[in-house]
Amino acid sequence: MTKAASTGGRWSRQPIDRRSRRTATTLIVGSFPVVLGTTTLTVALHDVAVDFGAHIGMSQWVVTGYLAALCLVVPMAAWLQRQLGARRLWCAGLTAFALGSVLCAVSWDPVSLIAARMIQGLGGGVTMPLLTTILMQVAPERDRLRLASVVGLVTGLAPIAGPVLGGVVVGVIGWRWLFWMNLPLGAVGLSLALRLVERDRPQAGGRLDLLGMVMLPPALLGLLWGLSRAPDAGQWGDAEVLAPLTAGGVLLLAFVGWSLHRRERSLVEVRVLGNHATWAATLMLLLASVVLHGGLVLLPLMWQQLQQTSALQAGLLLVPHGMGALASRFAALRLMAARGPRVVSMTGFGLAALGTMPFAVVDPGSADWVLLVVLVVRGLGIGMVIVPLMTVAFDGLEQSQIPHASVVIRISQQLGGALGVTMLVAILTTTSATGSVPPGFHTAFSWMAAVAGGAMALSVVLPGPGRRQPNA
């Protein structure tokens, strides 16, 4: 069977064919509001909490609930695609996301907002694995690396641009418009998909792995719920935290054993992690998501609570972060072609750690210009990591394994993002409860810098230079 093109190979100089270009454009437009939706609300958490009279531990579930819904539905993406076809499932996902956006915009309390965000997450959860799967199915092998890089650039920038856009919208017209603005974007994406994504027929057979459904989604939710309870429980050793964490871990291990037994008939075929590039990139993407999403929640909160800025100012202060990420993308791809993903990952995580450590000693008197320079460095590091890891993760896989690998990678990213948000907010909340606000931020940023530093050290597991196959 044909294997996916190696990300270490040379770039093809032939023009990308028209069919692939228009499909990639459609996927980018459709997925942009979905990816943007994971972070636009981060700068609005303070406003949401004030508006509804909720504490920050409750309002952070507006972010985590979205990510939890993604974790629930992403494992079903491959099975749903077989039942409905890629085009029909893509359109259904965009429609569900738009419906959830309307319900978020008219929500009346934290519970209704969280429920609506989970509907958004269900729609976004089926579209994100399809983003990679459809592209790999349509594009010829010689174009896959370049197309994946372009799609990864746009979708990778969306989470970083989200807080900036969110800050502008919240500061000018209010947080509810973060959801209303998804409707025109969704309408364009749906229209393009109906016109340009080729029809495909559902595949006969393939029963849903019911036992896998009983194990994997509850496992992910147990882990997320345990972490989210830490701020309210007051300590990590509380039964409210340990019980769901333990249950989630046991269910996850049980699912892995079940999947290895059931093989290609399992809900998610974890055997794809037997491929070196896939398991290594999956691990590093999980850690990258912890650093990215955790920071994008902590940074706006720090400026609003410690520096007393508005949501608009907090969003604008994150512009250097996005600029740094944009500047590093294509340089990272060229560096990967020359030195391999290991060097790129070590460099990127090292810069992310350096760009995070100064926030561990920030105080109300810290100069904004110094923090903005540091944010550029942090953005350079984050931007350098994500796209190369996304491309190298499919190295050496059979074509039939690509949908399963896409699901595994998406689960790791969403779980990592949820872990980053819940862990760091829990640290911030529990630490600040015992003293003033600055020590809480100092501790949370110290932990984040430690995660980035640990990821830099773990980057040695990635393939080095020399393991290359020429493009077809």
C-alpha positions in Angstrom: 0.0 0.0 0.0 1.1 3.6 -0.7 2.7 5.4 2.2 2.3 9.1 2.9 5.0 11.4 1.6 7.9 12.1 4.0 8.0 15.5 5.4 11.7 15.4 5.2 11.7 15.2 1.4 12.4 18.1 -1.0 9.6 20.5 -2.0 8.0 19.8 -5.4 8.3 22.7 -7.8 5.3 21.7 -9.9 2.3 23.9 -9.5 -0.4 22.6 -7.2 -3.3 21.3 -9.3 -6.6 23.3 -9.4 -8.7 20.7 -7.7 -6.4 20.6 -4.7 -6.2 24.4 -4.4 -9.9 24.9 -4.4 -10.5 22.1 -1.9 -7.8 23.5 0.4 -9.3 27.0 0.2 -12.8 25.6 1.0 -11.4 23.7 4.0 -9.5 26.7 5.3 -12.6 29.0 5.1 -14.8 26.5 6.7 -12.4 25.6 9.6 -11.2 29.1 10.4 -14.2 30.1 12.6 -14.1 26.6 14.2 -10.4 26.9 15.2 -10.9 30.6 16.1 -13.7 29.6 18.4 -11.2 27.8 20.8 -9.5 31.0 21.8 -11.6 34.1 20.9 -13.4 33.8 24.3 -10.2 33.7 26.4 -10.0 37.5 26.7 -13.7 37.6 27.6 -13.6 35.3 30.5 -13.4 38.2 33.0 -16.3 40.0 31.3 -18.4 36.8 31.2 -17.7 36.1 34.9 -18.7 39.7 35.8 -21.8 39.6 33.6 -23.1 36.4 35.0 -21.8 36.9 38.6 -19.7 33.7 38.3 -16.2 33.0 39.6 -13.3 32.4 37.2 -13.2 28.7 38.0 -16.8 28.4 36.6 -16.3 30.7 33.7 -13.2 28.8 32.5 -15.5 25.9 31.7 -16.8 28.0 28.9 -13.4 27.2 27.3 -13.0 23.7 28.7 -16.6 22.6 27.9 -15.9 23.4 24.3 -12.7 21.4 24.3 -14.5 18.5 26.2 -17.1 18.3 23.5 -14.4 18.1 20.9 -12.9 15.2 22.8 -16.3 13.5 22.8 -17.0 13.6 19.1 -13.5 13.5 17.6 -13.2 9.7 18.3 -16.3 9.1 16.2 -15.1 11.1 13.2 -13.8 8.2 11.2 -16.9 6.1 11.8 -19.2 9.0 11.0 -17.4 9.7 7.8 -18.0 6.1 6.7 -21.7 6.4 7.5 -22.4 9.8 6.0 -19.5 10.6 3.6 -16.9 13.3 4.1 -18.8 16.1 2.3 -22.1 15.5 4.1 -20.4 15.2 7.5 -18.3 18.4 6.9 -21.5 20.4 6.1 -23.3 18.9 9.1 -20.4 19.9 11.4 -20.4 23.5 10.1 -24.2 23.7 10.6 -24.0 22.4 14.2 -21.2 24.9 14.9 -23.3 27.8 13.6 -26.3 26.6 15.7 -24.2 26.5 18.8 -22.9 30.0 18.0 -26.5 31.4 18.0 -27.3 29.7 21.3 -24.1 31.1 22.9 -25.0 34.6 21.7 -28.5 34.4 23.5 -27.3 32.5 26.6 -28.7 33.8 29.9 -26.4 32.2 32.5 -23.1 30.3 32.7 -24.8 26.9 32.4 -26.6 27.8 29.2 -23.5 29.3 27.8 -21.4 26.2 28.6 -24.1 23.9 27.1 -24.2 26.0 23.9 -20.4 25.9 23.7 -20.5 22.1 23.9 -22.9 22.1 20.9 -20.3 24.3 19.1 -17.7 21.8 20.1 -19.7 18.8 18.7 -19.8 20.6 15.3 -16.2 21.6 15.5 -15.1 18.1 16.6 -16.2 16.4 13.4 -14.8 19.1 11.1 -11.2 19.2 12.4 -10.2 15.6 11.7 -11.9 15.9 8.3 -9.7 18.9 7.5 -6.7 16.6 7.2 -8.5 13.5 5.9 -10.2 15.2 3.0 -7.0 17.0 2.0 -5.0 13.8 2.0 -7.7 12.0 0.0 -7.9 14.7 -2.7 -4.4 16.0 -3.1 -1.8 14.0 -5.1 1.1 12.8 -3.0 3.6 15.4 -4.4 1.4 18.3 -3.1 0.5 17.1 0.3 3.4 18.6 2.2 2.9 22.1 0.7 -0.9 22.0 1.2 -0.6 20.7 4.7 1.8 23.6 5.4 -0.5 26.2 4.1 -3.6 24.8 5.9 -1.5 24.4 9.1 -0.3 28.0 8.8 -3.8 29.3 8.7 -5.4 27.0 11.3 -2.3 27.4 13.5 -2.6 31.2 13.4 -6.3 31.2 14.2 -5.8 30.3 17.9 -3.2 32.9 18.3 -5.2 35.6 16.4 -8.3 34.6 18.5 -7.4 36.6 21.7 -6.5 39.7 19.6 -9.8 39.6 17.7 -11.7 38.7 20.8 -10.2 41.6 22.7 -11.3 44.0 19.9 -14.8 42.7 19.7 -15.3 42.5 23.4 -13.9 46.0 23.9 -16.0 47.6 21.2 -19.4 45.8 21.0 -19.4 43.1 23.8 -18.6 39.4 24.2 -21.8 38.1 22.7 -20.7 39.3 19.3 -17.9 36.8 19.4 -20.6 34.3 18.5 -22.7 36.4 16.2 -19.7 37.0 13.9 -19.4 33.2 13.3 -22.7 33.2 11.3 -21.5 35.0 8.1 -18.2 33.1 8.2 -20.1 29.8 8.6 -22.5 30.7 5.8 -19.6 31.3 3.4 -17.8 28.1 4.4 -21.0 26.1 4.0 -21.7 27.6 0.6 -18.2 26.8 -0.7 -18.4 23.3 0.7 -21.7 22.6 -1.1 -20.2 23.9 -4.4 -16.6 22.8 -4.3 -16.1 19.7 -2.1 -16.7 16.6 -4.2 -19.6 14.3 -3.4 -18.6 10.9 -1.9 -20.7 7.9 -1.1 -21.0 6.5 2.4 -19.3 3.2 2.9 -21.3 0.1 3.7 -20.8 -1.8 6.9 -18.6 -0.7 9.8 -20.5 -1.0 13.1 -19.9 1.6 15.7 -17.5 0.3 18.4 -20.0 0.7 21.3 -17.6 -0.6 24.0 -15.0 1.9 22.8 -17.6 4.6 23.1 -18.3 3.5 26.6 -14.6 3.8 27.5 -12.9 6.6 25.6 -15.2 9.6 25.8 -15.9 9.1 29.6 -12.1 8.6 30.0 -11.4 12.0 28.5 -14.2 13.7 30.4 -13.1 12.1 33.7 -9.6 13.6 33.2 -11.0 17.0 32.3 -13.5 17.0 35.1 -11.0 16.0 37.8 -8.6 18.9 36.7 -11.5 21.4 36.6 -12.6 20.5 40.2 -9.1 21.3 41.6 -9.9 25.1 42.0 -13.2 24.4 43.9 -11.9 21.5 45.9 -9.0 23.5 47.3 -6.3 20.8 46.9 -5.2 18.2 44.4 -5.5 15.4 46.9 -9.3 15.9 47.4 -11.6 13.0 46.5 -13.5 15.3 44.1 -10.3 15.6 42.1 -8.7 12.2 42.5 -11.8 10.1 41.8 -12.5 11.4 38.3 -8.8 11.5 37.4 -8.3 7.9 38.5 -11.5 6.7 36.7 -10.5 8.6 33.6 -7.0 7.1 33.6 -8.2 3.6 34.2 -10.8 3.9 31.3 -8.1 5.3 29.0 -5.8 2.4 29.7 -8.6 0.0 29.2 -9.5 1.5 25.9 -5.9 1.2 24.7 -6.0 -2.5 25.4 -9.3 -2.9 23.7 -8.2 -1.0 20.6 -5.1 -3.1 20.3 -7.3 -6.2 20.5 -10.0 -5.0 18.1 -7.4 -3.4 15.7 -9.0 -1.7 12.7 -12.5 -2.3 14.0 -11.9 -0.2 17.1 -13.3 3.3 17.6 -9.8 4.8 17.3 -7.0 2.5 16.0 -4.2 3.3 18.4 -1.8 1.0 16.5 -0.9 4.1 14.4 1.1 5.2 17.3 3.4 2.2 16.6 4.9 4.5 13.9 7.8 6.4 15.3 7.1 9.8 13.7 3.4 9.6 14.6 3.7 8.8 18.4 6.6 11.3 18.8 4.8 14.1 17.0 1.5 13.3 18.9 3.3 13.6 22.3 5.0 16.9 21.3 1.7 18.4 19.9 0.0 17.6 23.2 2.7 19.5 25.1 2.5 22.3 22.6 -1.2 22.6 23.1 -0.7 22.8 26.9 1.8 25.7 26.4 -0.3 27.5 23.8 -3.8 27.3 25.3 -2.7 27.7 28.9 -0.8 30.8 28.0 -3.7 32.3 25.9 -5.9 32.0 29.0 -3.3 33.3 31.6 -1.9 36.2 29.6 -5.2 38.2 29.1 -6.2 37.5 32.7 -2.8 38.8 33.9 -3.2 42.0 32.1 -6.8 42.5 33.2 -6.3 41.6 36.8 -2.7 42.5 37.5 -2.2 45.4 35.0 -5.8 46.6 35.2 -6.3 46.7 31.4 -9.6 46.3 29.5 -10.4 43.3 27.4 -9.7 45.4 24.3 -6.2 46.4 25.6 -5.5 42.8 26.7 -6.3 41.5 23.2 -4.2 44.2 21.5 -1.3 43.4 23.8 -1.2 39.9 22.4 -0.5 41.1 18.9 3.3 40.7 19.2 2.6 37.0 20.2 0.8 36.5 16.9 3.4 38.4 14.9 6.2 36.2 16.3 4.3 33.1 15.4 3.7 34.3 11.9 7.3 35.2 11.4 8.6 31.8 12.4 6.3 29.5 10.3 8.1 29.3 6.9 11.5 29.6 8.5 10.6 26.6 10.6 9.6 24.5 7.6 12.9 25.3 5.9 14.8 24.5 9.0 13.0 21.2 9.3 13.9 20.3 5.7 17.6 21.0 6.5 17.9 19.7 10.0 14.9 17.6 10.8 11.9 18.0 13.2 14.0 17.3 16.3 16.1 20.4 16.0 13.0 22.5 15.1 11.1 21.3 18.1 14.0 21.8 20.5 14.5 25.3 19.2 10.8 26.2 19.3 10.1 24.9 22.8 13.3 26.5 24.0 12.1 29.9 22.7 8.7 29.3 24.2 10.3 28.7 27.6 12.4 31.8 27.4 9.4 33.8 26.4 7.4 32.5 29.3 9.8 32.7 32.2 9.8 36.6 32.6 6.0 36.4 33.3 6.9 34.4 36.4 8.3 37.6 38.0 6.0 40.2 36.5 4.4 42.8 38.8 2.1 45.8 38.3 5.1 48.0 37.8 6.6 46.0 34.9 7.2 47.9 31.7 4.7 46.9 29.0 7.4 47.2 26.2 9.6 44.6 27.9 6.6 42.2 28.2 5.7 42.8 24.5 9.3 41.9 23.4 9.1 38.8 25.5 5.8 37.9 23.8 7.4 38.0 20.4 10.0 35.5 21.6 7.2 33.2 23.0 5.3 33.6 19.7 8.3 32.6 17.7 8.7 29.5 19.7 5.0 28.4 19.5 4.8 29.2 15.8 8.0 27.2 15.1 6.6 24.0 16.7 3.0 23.4 15.6 3.1 23.2 11.7 6.3 21.1 11.4 4.9 18.6 14.0 1.6 18.5 12.2 3.3 17.6 8.9 5.8 15.1 10.3 3.1 13.1 12.2 2.0 11.4 9.0 5.5 10.3 7.9 5.6 6.6 7.0 1.9 5.9 7.4 -0.2 3.8 5.0 -2.9 5.8 3.3 -5.6 3.7 5.1 -4.0 4.8 8.5 -4.3 8.5 7.8 -7.9 9.0 9.1 -7.0 7.2 12.3 -3.8 9.2 12.8 -5.7 12.4 12.2 -8.2 11.5 15.0 -5.4 10.5 17.4 -3.5 13.8 16.7 -6.7 15.9 17.1 -7.5 14.1 20.4 -4.0 14.8 21.7 -4.2 18.5 20.7 -7.7 19.1 22.2 -6.8 17.1 25.4 -3.6 19.1 25.7 -5.4 22.4 25.3 -8.0 21.4 27.9 -5.3 20.2 30.2 -3.4 23.4 29.8 -6.4 25.6 30.6 -7.7 23.5 33.6 -4.3 22.9 35.1 -3.0 26.5 34.9 -6.3 28.1 36.0 -6.4 25.6 38.9 -2.9 26.6 39.9 -3.8 30.3 39.6 -7.0 29.9 41.6 -5.6 27.8 44.4 -2.4 29.8 44.8 -4.1 33.2 44.7 -6.6 32.0 47.3 -3.8 31.8 49.8 -2.3 35.2 49.1 -2.3 38.2 46.8 -2.9 37.9 43.0 0.7 38.2 41.8 2.0 35.1 43.4 -0.8 33.1 41.7 0.3 34.3 38.3 4.0 33.8 39.2 3.4 30.1 40.1 1.2 29.4 37.0 3.7 30.9 34.6 6.5 29.1 36.3 4.7 25.8 35.7 4.1 26.7 32.1 7.7 27.6 31.5 8.6 24.2 33.1 6.3 22.4 30.7 8.0 24.1 27.7 11.4 23.3 29.0 10.4 19.7 29.6 9.1 19.5 26.0 12.4 20.9 24.7 14.2 18.0 26.4 11.7 15.4 25.2 12.1 16.6 21.6 15.0 14.1 21.3 12.3 11.5 20.6 11.5 13.1 17.3 13.1 11.8 14.1 16.4 13.5 13.3 17.8 14.5 9.9 18.5 11.9 7.3 15.3 9.8 7.6 13.9 11.0 4.3 12.0 9.7 1.3 11.8 11.7 -1.9 8.5 13.1 -2.9 6.6 11.4 -5.6 
